[in-house]
Amino acid sequence: MVSAAPCAIVIFGASGDLARRKLIPAIYELAREGLLHDRSFIVGFSRSSLTDEQFRDECRAAVAEFGRTHPVDDAIWQKLLGRIYYCAADYGTPADYARVAGRLGELDGSHQTGGNRLFYLATPPTQFVSIIEQLGQLVPQDAPVEGVWHRLIIEKPFGRDLPSAKHLNGLIHRHFREEEVFRIDHYLGKETVQNLMVMRFANAIFEPIWNYKYIDHVQITVAESLGVGSRGGYYDQSGALRDMVQNHMFQLLALVAMEPPAALDAQSIRDEKVKVFRCIRQMRQAVIEQSTVRGQYAAGAHAGVSTDGYRREKAVAVESRTETFAALKLHIDNWRWSGMPFYLRTGKFLEKKLSEVVVRFRSPPLTLFQKQCQSPVFPNDLVIRVQPNEGISVRLNGKLPGGQMNIQSVAMDFTYSNTFQAAPPEAYERLIYDAMAGDQTLFIRADEAEAAWEVIDPIEAAWAKSAERPADYVPGSWGPAKAIDLIERDGRRWLHTTGEAEPIIACSV
Ligand SMILES: NC(=O)c1ccc[n+]([C@@H]2O[C@H](COP(=O)([O-])OP(=O)(O)OC[C@H]3O[C@@H](n4cnc5c(N)ncnc54)[C@H](OP(=O)(O)O)[C@@H]3O)[C@@H](O)[C@H]2O)c1
């Protein structure tokens, strides 16, 4: 890879948590790898009153604490330091944008970026509309100059339902063409997630069996081991379905379920992902009650943190019905997946932090060992671990060494850290680089975001209408009992939840 073209990176929300933990360290890593152009510069834009010097100190501390590589390389840092600036301003005050525009103009000149600008909206989503309404002040509205670009990266969540996502898209398109818009879902920047496509489409062994005829079902789990912490105010307006399912989990689902794209370009890949969302079977109220589960964590303690329960968290309404856990059973009504279920679950305060996809294959047609073995042999699983310990495992049946024909499920394991002797780059490094390079493949297109909300909205509406509250669950468990029932009544079970070894099947041959 070569360094991207020089540009101004304007970070809205520069004093916030995401900027400190992810964005600034990612930009430093890009500089270290020679992928940030020497003439690119960064302007932080948020409310806190900071000088350039103070902001630079904060950035240095963020890189030292959250950077991927240690220690901070002083030579790289010194080169970057003089290219970091800060403007204290309020997003609700139009005059402040004029001030930022003036400063940007000066810096474009002194750094000779040619006027290329990358705007990164890393603010609470409640600020998106007012920022975008004012962005015209920072994006020259006259005829575009050949080769000069203005691009927008916008954080998740993108809207809170279909109408708000459409409204946001409409506003954005007043200032930016769709080719200039980069809706981020950082899961798409993770190596294992990108590897899903390589695994499916670069290996002949999977494609012929990647359908309802050979796969029994797919499970997607995105579990967090902690509660909402200090983010209760934001979370209570959102909930697990909007915060996790509509974006991260649906992106994983789309990559597992999509058809092979015509080419490896942004348009072809995103065309196929949109088709998946459009094929998800719409559910009526009665089906939603049967096929979805929501939960709220109760009082308890887990992972060294105790809680009085979700409804007692700071900034959460005492009567809140917001779900901190969601499980769904979905069907994708197309030729490949007809009749085969996809189970999704996500939640806070679950047993462990874990994001993975499990593809469970059907059992072999002839169970040769059935007569001799005390129980049926295990079906094969393909496990795609997004975090922690990024990698892929295939579970097979193997003979236990010894005189008897005893069978045990064994794993063929690929982990990034072991195979490549290095931790994969942070998702934000890849994504910021791609946006500077103008590659939209790993970003969400306008119609894709809207199609995902079209699936979510009826579920949210049915939950809002229902007299039932979300079911309580104990911190450190795998969610409410109803979520276990959701899959077990189909004769299946959630897999790999405890990490215990599969039992040995004793056979008398
Ligand atoms: N944090 C994460 O790990 C994470 C992960 C994935 C996605 N995200 C997404 O990233 C975005 C930012 O999240 P965050 O956790 O970084 O939020 P945060 O810590 O609350 O930071 C918010 C930032 O916005 C600024 N801001 C808010 N209102 C403002 C206003 N009226 N005028 C000027 N500045 C204003 C704040 O400035 P002051 O503090 O200086 O007032 C601060 O810099 C959200 O969309 C979130 O969903 C976050």
The ligand as an SDF file (V2000), in Angstrom:
LIG
                    3D

 48 52  0  0  0  0  0  0  0  0999 V2000
  -16.6790    5.1980   22.2030 N   0  0  0  0  0  0  0  0  0  0  0  0
  -16.6550    4.1060   21.5000 C   0  0  0  0  0  0  0  0  0  0  0  0
  -15.9860    3.1230   21.8200 O   0  0  0  0  0  0  0  0  0  0  0  0
  -17.4420    4.0100   20.2150 C   0  0  0  0  0  0  0  0  0  0  0  0
  -17.3870    2.8070   19.4740 C   0  0  0  0  0  0  0  0  0  0  0  0
  -18.0800    2.7330   18.2580 C   0  0  0  0  0  0  0  0  0  0  0  0
  -18.7940    3.8230   17.8080 C   0  0  0  0  0  0  0  0  0  0  0  0
  -18.8490    4.9810   18.5630 N   0  0  0  0  0  0  0  0  0  0  0  0
  -19.6220    6.1100   18.0420 C   0  0  0  0  0  0  0  0  0  0  0  0
  -18.7670    7.2540   18.0070 O   0  0  0  0  0  0  0  0  0  0  0  0
  -19.5080    8.4160   18.2840 C   0  0  0  0  0  0  0  0  0  0  0  0
  -18.8380    9.1650   19.4240 C   0  0  0  0  0  0  0  0  0  0  0  0
  -18.8760    8.3770   20.5880 O   0  0  0  0  0  0  0  0  0  0  0  0
  -17.9830    8.7470   21.8710 P   0  0  0  0  0  0  0  0  0  0  0  0
  -18.1190    7.5930   22.7910 O   0  0  0  0  0  0  0  0  0  0  0  0
  -16.6340    9.1850   21.4610 O   0  0  0  0  0  0  0  0  0  0  0  0
  -18.7820   10.0090   22.4730 O   0  0  0  0  0  0  0  0  0  0  0  0
  -18.2990   11.0080   23.6170 P   0  0  0  0  0  0  0  0  0  0  0  0
  -17.1580   10.4460   24.3790 O   0  0  0  0  0  0  0  0  0  0  0  0
  -19.5280   11.4110   24.3330 O   0  0  0  0  0  0  0  0  0  0  0  0
  -17.7260   12.2660   22.8100 O   0  0  0  0  0  0  0  0  0  0  0  0
  -18.5660   13.2060   22.2170 C   0  0  0  0  0  0  0  0  0  0  0  0
  -17.7530   14.2710   21.5270 C   0  0  0  0  0  0  0  0  0  0  0  0
  -18.6360   15.1750   20.8600 O   0  0  0  0  0  0  0  0  0  0  0  0
  -18.3610   16.4920   21.2990 C   0  0  0  0  0  0  0  0  0  0  0  0
  -19.6140   17.2640   21.3550 N   0  0  0  0  0  0  0  0  0  0  0  0
  -20.8170   16.8330   21.7780 C   0  0  0  0  0  0  0  0  0  0  0  0
  -21.7110   17.8270   21.6480 N   0  0  0  0  0  0  0  0  0  0  0  0
  -21.0500   18.8890   21.1240 C   0  0  0  0  0  0  0  0  0  0  0  0
  -21.4380   20.1930   20.7250 C   0  0  0  0  0  0  0  0  0  0  0  0
  -22.6940   20.6410   20.8450 N   0  0  0  0  0  0  0  0  0  0  0  0
  -20.5040   21.0170   20.2210 N   0  0  0  0  0  0  0  0  0  0  0  0
  -19.2240   20.5950   20.0960 C   0  0  0  0  0  0  0  0  0  0  0  0
  -18.7970   19.3740   20.4630 N   0  0  0  0  0  0  0  0  0  0  0  0
  -19.7040   18.5310   20.9560 C   0  0  0  0  0  0  0  0  0  0  0  0
  -17.7840   16.3230   22.6690 C   0  0  0  0  0  0  0  0  0  0  0  0
  -17.0500   17.4770   22.9670 O   0  0  0  0  0  0  0  0  0  0  0  0
  -16.7910   17.9790   24.4810 P   0  0  0  0  0  0  0  0  0  0  0  0
  -16.6280   16.7330   25.3170 O   0  0  0  0  0  0  0  0  0  0  0  0
  -15.5140   18.7240   24.3290 O   0  0  0  0  0  0  0  0  0  0  0  0
  -17.9650   18.7560   24.8710 O   0  0  0  0  0  0  0  0  0  0  0  0
  -16.9110   15.0930   22.4740 C   0  0  0  0  0  0  0  0  0  0  0  0
  -15.7330   15.4500   21.8180 O   0  0  0  0  0  0  0  0  0  0  0  0
  -20.9390    7.9550   18.5660 C   0  0  0  0  0  0  0  0  0  0  0  0
  -21.6860    8.0460   17.3910 O   0  0  0  0  0  0  0  0  0  0  0  0
  -20.7650    6.5070   18.9640 C   0  0  0  0  0  0  0  0  0  0  0  0
  -21.9170    5.7350   18.6750 O   0  0  0  0  0  0  0  0  0  0  0  0
  -18.1820    5.0840   19.7470 C   0  0  0  0  0  0  0  0  0  0  0  0
  1  2  1  0
  2  3  2  0
  2  4  1  0
  4  5  1  0
  4 48  2  0
  5  6  2  0
  6  7  1  0
  7  8  2  0
  8  9  1  0
  8 48  1  0
  9 10  1  0
  9 46  1  0
 10 11  1  0
 11 12  1  0
 11 44  1  0
 12 13  1  0
 13 14  1  0
 14 15  2  0
 14 16  1  0
 14 17  1  0
 17 18  1  0
 18 19  2  0
 18 20  1  0
 18 21  1  0
 21 22  1  0
 22 23  1  0
 23 24  1  0
 23 42  1  0
 24 25  1  0
 25 26  1  0
 25 36  1  0
 26 27  1  0
 26 35  1  0
 27 28  2  0
 28 29  1  0
 29 30  1  0
 29 35  2  0
 30 31  1  0
 30 32  2  0
 32 33  1  0
 33 34  2  0
 34 35  1  0
 36 37  1  0
 36 42  1  0
 37 38  1  0
 38 39  2  0
 38 40  1  0
 38 41  1  0
 42 43  1  0
 44 45  1  0
 44 46  1  0
 46 47  1  0
M  CHG  2   8   1  16  -1
M  END
$$$$
